């Protein structure tokens, strides 16, 4: 859909789309900032997509469309575009630094070449020098040329030091951008894109070293009821709470991610089924042990429970097949009364 919007913006319908975006934003009392404009472009281009549904939810709930909301939506739904722009900016900075260094090297090279010519001339002249005045002139000439070369070399050295620092800062900035593009803005866990990459890499690593790999899928029970009863902001509070518990359990090399909506996933490299099941039950008990309160009113929300399913990867099994088995185990937990953990291996044996 992003590609479709980009195509439209380069065609005859671009002005009409832009006017429609501005009209829709004005009707919703949303300021036409660059970020909001981009969000609305993709919203109107794909109203039934994830971004479109989320904006419709915000509008229906009459929640204020603040700058913080815009940044959260952009980070969540437009990560690739923002990453591309950051990379383009970084490329321009890098080009500028490299051009500057090349210019400094060129000047130093010319200075060194001229210095070589001066030394060659001095070698030819020194045998013909007569008297102290001639020798003094020659020494002055060599001293001036040497000082010029020293200055050029010092300038080049300083430029190289400056450029090294700039490139280091650029590398650090791009690494932060990469992390942001792989992080869910609401929960600060890995997002779906990051999860897919981690799972694929974990499957390849298991094939290489024959170690075990277990995948768990976790879902918040009756989450829709929280949203319908208390509103989406309270629902977000519940999501952040569950994510915080998962984050504490998901120490390296474990990985926790927000898979979508109220669903999370965890990757357990090199851990057996018993360890994984114990960890998931510990998460389940910790989440259920705390009665949440609504921040705005201090109303008690009651206990939050989760259901989980997990599957150990079979030799050579694809990431999608592993995810499908873990999801099937989660479905059994849901169907069996929720607030429980189910192992896919038990289902396989039963089948």
Beta strands, then each sheet from edge to edge (+ up, - down):
strand 1: 213-220
strand 2: 255-260
strand 3: 263-269
strand 4: 291-293
strand 5: 300-303
strand 6: 306-312
strand 7: 341-343
sheet 1: 2+ 3- 1+ 6- 7-
sheet 2: 4+ 5-
end
